[in-house]
Amino acid sequence: MPYFTRLAPVVAVTVALGGCGIASGDTRFTLKVLAASSLTDAFGELGTAYQEANRHVTHVQFEFTGSQEAAGNIDDGEHADVLATADSASMDIAADEVTDRRPFAYGTMTIAVAPGNPKHVHGLSDLADPRLRVVLGGPIVPVGRYATQVLAKVGVQVRPSSEEADARTVLTRIRTGAADAGIVYVTDMRSAGVSASSVPIPALQNVTATYFAAAVRRSGHGDAAKEFVAWLSSSTARTIMRKYGFVTG
C-alpha cells in the first residue's frame, strides 16, 4: 500500500493584524506561522482577535499543512516565525530550531462517517470490518498516531484503504465518498457541516491530542514570535479555541 495517497495542500491565509507592541514605530512586517491543518478555522478567527488586541500594524501569514511537514520544513531551514503542531512528536522534529515551546490547546478523536451513517458504524470495533473503506492518517503524522493509540486501547486492528498526510485530508475522503469511515479530531467535524456525520468514541477509549506552539530561533522577528506564542494562552485566545471545540488549560 502506498504510504500517502496524496499530499495535503498547503493553505495560506494572511491576516492584517495589529502589532504586538514589539515592532518599532509603525514598521510593517509579516509574521509567518506554520500550523497544523486542524487549526485552520480557529486560527482564522484568532487572527482577527489578535489585530484588535494589539497596537502596531503588521501582518500574520498562516500556512496550514500537516504537522509533520510543517516541522520538517522548519528543520530544513524554511523561513517562518512560529510553528504550531498537533502533537509533541512533530514539534520534536524541529526541537533545535525553536524556542519558548508550550502547549496551548487540547482535543479528542471521533469517527467520521458519511452523512446519516449509512454503513451503520457504531464504534471502533466496526472499523475492522474488511468491507468498510477506512481511511486513517499516516503512522508518522499526529492524526495517524492518535488513531493508532485509540485502536490499540480497544485491541482493534484496521487495514486502511489509504493513509493520509493530515486530518483534513482524511475528512475530505469521507466527505467526497472516497471512504466510508475514518478517525479525525472532534474539532475537524465542525468544518464538515452536513457532508459528514460523527460517531463518538467513549472517553475511556479516547486519547488527548495536545497542540504545541513555539517561536522559530531563526525568525527575523523573534520577540514578536514569542509574543504571539504567549498570546495563544491568553483568555481571548482560549475563548476562541473553545468556540471551535478545543479544550484549553
Backbone torsions as a table, in degrees:
resi	resn	phi	psi	omega
1	MET	NA	130.5	177.5
2	PRO	-62.5	149.9	-175.5
3	TYR	-64.3	-63.6	175.9
4	PHE	-115.0	134.6	178.8
5	THR	-74.1	-22.1	177.1
6	ARG	-161.6	162.7	174.5
7	LEU	-92.6	135.8	179.0
8	ALA	-69.6	136.8	179.6
9	PRO	-70.1	147.8	174.5
10	VAL	-85.9	129.6	179.4
11	VAL	-108.8	122.6	-179.3
12	ALA	-107.8	133.4	178.2
13	VAL	-131.9	124.8	177.0
14	THR	-107.8	127.8	-178.2
15	VAL	-120.1	128.4	175.2
16	ALA	-72.4	124.3	-173.6
17	LEU	-129.2	154.0	167.6
18	GLY	-73.8	142.0	178.4
19	GLY	-66.6	168.0	-172.5
20	CYS	-99.2	22.0	-179.6
21	GLY	83.2	5.2	-176.9
22	ILE	-102.3	-33.6	-176.7
23	ALA	-61.6	150.9	178.7
24	SER	-84.6	119.7	-179.6
25	GLY	59.3	-132.9	179.3
26	ASP	-106.8	25.6	179.8
27	THR	-57.7	130.7	-179.9
28	ARG	-96.0	136.3	175.6
29	PHE	-151.6	164.8	-179.7
30	THR	-104.9	126.1	173.9
31	LEU	-98.3	113.1	-174.4
32	LYS	-96.9	126.4	-178.2
33	VAL	-119.1	119.0	171.8
34	LEU	-93.1	123.8	-171.3
35	ALA	-138.6	154.2	177.0
36	ALA	-59.3	142.2	-176.8
37	SER	-61.3	-27.8	-179.4
38	SER	-70.7	-6.9	177.1
39	LEU	-95.6	1.2	-171.4
40	THR	-52.3	-53.6	-174.4
41	ASP	-69.4	-46.4	-177.3
42	ALA	-64.8	-42.4	-178.8
43	PHE	-69.0	-27.6	175.4
44	GLY	-58.5	-45.7	178.4
45	GLU	-74.5	-33.3	177.7
46	LEU	-58.7	-35.4	179.5
47	GLY	-59.8	-44.3	178.6
48	THR	-63.4	-42.7	180.0
49	ALA	-65.7	-36.9	179.6
50	TYR	-65.0	-36.9	177.1
51	GLN	-60.5	-45.8	-176.3
52	GLU	-69.4	-23.5	-174.8
53	ALA	-90.1	-7.6	-171.5
54	ASN	-126.5	160.9	-166.1
55	ARG	-99.3	-46.5	-174.8
56	HIS	-84.5	149.7	-174.4
57	VAL	-86.7	130.6	175.5
58	THR	-153.9	-167.6	174.6
59	HIS	-134.9	147.7	169.8
60	VAL	-119.2	126.8	178.9
61	GLN	-109.8	115.2	177.4
62	PHE	-93.6	133.4	170.6
63	GLU	-122.5	118.8	-174.4
64	PHE	-104.3	128.9	178.3
65	THR	-158.0	-173.5	176.4
66	GLY	-65.0	144.1	-178.9
67	SER	-56.7	-43.5	-178.5
68	GLN	-60.1	-43.7	179.7
69	GLU	-67.6	-42.7	179.9
70	ALA	-60.8	-46.9	-179.9
71	ALA	-65.4	-38.4	177.9
72	GLY	-64.0	-37.3	178.0
73	ASN	-64.4	-39.9	176.8
74	ILE	-63.2	-45.4	-179.0
75	ASP	-63.0	-29.8	179.4
76	ASP	-83.6	-1.0	174.8
77	GLY	99.5	8.5	178.3
78	GLU	-62.5	138.7	179.0
79	HIS	-68.0	127.7	173.3
80	ALA	-163.3	165.8	-178.7
81	ASP	-112.0	-32.8	-177.7
82	VAL	-137.1	143.0	174.7
83	LEU	-120.9	132.4	176.9
84	ALA	-129.8	121.5	-175.8
85	THR	-122.7	164.0	-177.7
86	ALA	-91.8	2.0	174.4
87	ASP	-161.2	168.5	-178.1
88	SER	-75.0	-32.7	-178.0
89	ALA	-61.9	-38.6	177.3
90	SER	-67.2	-42.3	178.4
91	MET	-62.3	-32.8	-180.0
92	ASP	-60.2	-29.6	-179.4
93	ILE	-58.3	-36.8	-178.3
94	ALA	-105.9	23.3	-172.7
95	ALA	-54.9	-39.0	-178.2
96	ASP	-77.3	-10.7	-175.2
97	GLU	-105.0	-1.6	-175.7
98	VAL	-128.4	164.4	178.1
99	THR	-146.4	168.5	-179.8
100	ASP	57.1	37.7	-179.7
101	ARG	-69.3	134.7	179.1
102	ARG	-157.6	148.9	173.3
103	PRO	-75.7	146.7	179.8
104	PHE	-137.1	-9.9	179.5
105	ALA	-160.7	161.3	-177.3
106	TYR	-138.8	156.5	178.5
107	GLY	-152.4	179.2	177.0
108	THR	-133.8	178.0	-173.9
109	MET	-108.4	158.5	176.0
110	THR	-148.1	165.9	176.3
111	ILE	-96.0	121.9	176.4
112	ALA	-93.2	134.3	179.0
113	VAL	-136.6	172.1	177.4
114	ALA	-64.7	157.9	-179.2
115	PRO	-53.4	130.0	179.2
116	GLY	80.6	-1.2	177.3
117	ASN	53.9	59.7	-175.7
118	PRO	-65.3	-21.5	179.2
119	LYS	-89.9	1.7	175.8
120	HIS	56.6	51.1	174.6
121	VAL	-81.2	122.8	-176.9
122	HIS	-111.5	-14.4	-179.7
123	GLY	-175.4	-176.7	-176.0
124	LEU	-61.5	-35.0	-177.8
125	SER	-62.6	-28.1	-180.0
126	ASP	-67.6	-22.2	-177.6
127	LEU	-70.1	-13.2	177.4
128	ALA	-80.4	-8.4	-179.6
129	ASP	-64.4	117.8	-177.1
130	PRO	-64.9	-14.6	179.0
131	ARG	-79.1	-14.9	179.8
132	LEU	-87.6	138.6	171.8
133	ARG	-90.2	100.7	-176.9
134	VAL	-103.9	130.1	178.6
135	VAL	-115.5	136.5	-179.6
136	LEU	-130.0	166.0	170.0
137	GLY	-71.5	154.1	178.0
138	GLY	-62.2	157.2	-173.8
139	PRO	-66.4	-15.0	179.9
140	ILE	-106.6	6.4	176.8
141	VAL	-108.2	152.8	-173.1
142	PRO	-52.9	-49.3	-176.5
143	VAL	-63.3	-30.4	176.5
144	GLY	-73.4	-41.1	178.4
145	ARG	-64.4	-43.0	178.9
146	TYR	-64.4	-40.0	177.8
147	ALA	-61.5	-41.9	178.1
148	THR	-61.0	-41.1	178.8
149	GLN	-64.7	-42.4	179.7
150	VAL	-62.3	-48.3	-178.5
151	LEU	-64.8	-36.1	179.5
152	ALA	-66.1	-32.8	-179.1
153	LYS	-63.7	-28.3	-179.0
154	VAL	-108.9	4.4	177.0
155	GLY	67.6	32.6	-179.2
156	VAL	-102.2	130.4	176.1
157	GLN	-105.3	129.7	-176.8
158	VAL	-123.5	135.5	172.6
159	ARG	-103.9	96.2	-175.2
160	PRO	-67.7	146.3	176.0
161	SER	-75.2	-23.2	173.6
162	SER	-158.4	159.3	177.1
163	GLU	-125.6	127.5	-169.7
164	GLU	-111.1	166.4	-173.4
165	ALA	-83.8	-15.8	176.7
166	ASP	-162.5	171.3	-174.3
167	ALA	-65.6	-38.4	-177.8
168	ARG	-64.8	-33.0	178.1
169	THR	-72.5	-36.3	173.1
170	VAL	-57.5	-48.1	-178.2
171	LEU	-64.8	-37.5	178.8
172	THR	-59.8	-39.5	179.7
173	ARG	-65.5	-33.2	175.0
174	ILE	-70.0	-45.7	-175.3
175	ARG	-63.9	-32.5	-176.9
176	THR	-91.7	-0.8	179.1
177	GLY	83.6	8.3	179.5
178	ALA	-78.5	-12.4	177.5
179	ALA	-147.4	160.2	-177.9
180	ASP	-94.0	-29.7	-176.0
181	ALA	-158.7	157.8	177.4
182	GLY	-165.4	163.4	179.0
183	ILE	-106.0	123.0	-178.5
184	VAL	-135.1	178.3	174.5
185	TYR	-74.8	144.6	175.2
186	VAL	-54.4	-39.8	-177.5
187	THR	-64.6	-27.8	179.8
188	ASP	-67.7	-27.1	-176.5
189	MET	-64.0	-23.4	178.9
190	ARG	-64.1	-31.3	-179.2
191	SER	-78.5	-14.6	-176.1
192	ALA	-78.9	-25.9	-176.8
193	GLY	59.7	-132.3	-177.9
194	VAL	-89.5	3.2	-176.2
195	SER	-87.6	1.5	175.6
196	ALA	-157.7	154.9	176.0
197	SER	-118.1	167.0	-175.8
198	SER	-125.8	136.9	172.9
199	VAL	-109.9	112.4	-175.0
200	PRO	-62.3	146.7	172.5
201	ILE	-101.9	123.3	-178.6
202	PRO	-55.6	150.2	-175.5
203	ALA	-56.2	-40.1	-178.0
204	LEU	-68.9	-19.5	178.6
205	GLN	-98.7	-8.5	-172.5
206	ASN	-90.8	173.3	175.2
207	VAL	-132.9	164.4	178.6
208	THR	-101.2	124.6	174.4
209	ALA	-91.1	125.7	-178.1
210	THR	-110.7	125.6	-179.5
211	TYR	-97.1	135.5	-179.0
212	PHE	-121.2	149.4	172.8
213	ALA	-130.9	150.5	178.9
214	ALA	-154.3	154.4	175.0
215	ALA	-86.8	142.6	179.6
216	VAL	-84.6	129.3	-175.2
217	ARG	-60.4	-37.0	-176.7
218	ARG	-82.4	2.7	-179.4
219	SER	-55.9	140.1	174.3
220	GLY	-80.7	-4.0	-179.7
221	HIS	-131.6	55.9	-172.1
222	GLY	-56.1	-44.7	-179.2
223	ASP	-65.4	-41.4	178.9
224	ALA	-65.7	-38.1	178.1
225	ALA	-63.1	-44.7	178.9
226	LYS	-64.1	-37.6	179.1
227	GLU	-64.9	-40.0	178.9
228	PHE	-65.3	-43.2	178.4
229	VAL	-60.0	-44.1	178.9
230	ALA	-64.4	-37.8	-178.2
231	TRP	-64.3	-26.6	178.9
232	LEU	-61.9	-16.6	177.1
233	SER	-100.9	8.0	179.1
234	SER	-73.5	164.0	-179.9
235	SER	-63.3	-36.2	178.8
236	THR	-64.4	-47.7	-179.7
237	ALA	-64.4	-40.7	-180.0
238	ARG	-63.4	-39.4	178.6
239	THR	-61.3	-42.7	179.5
240	ILE	-67.1	-44.2	179.5
241	MET	-59.8	-40.7	178.8
242	ARG	-66.3	-33.8	177.6
243	LYS	-58.7	-33.8	-179.1
244	TYR	-94.6	15.1	172.9
245	GLY	93.8	-0.4	177.9
246	PHE	-79.0	157.2	172.8
247	VAL	-103.7	139.2	178.5
248	THR	-122.6	159.3	-178.5
249	GLY	-73.8	NA	NA
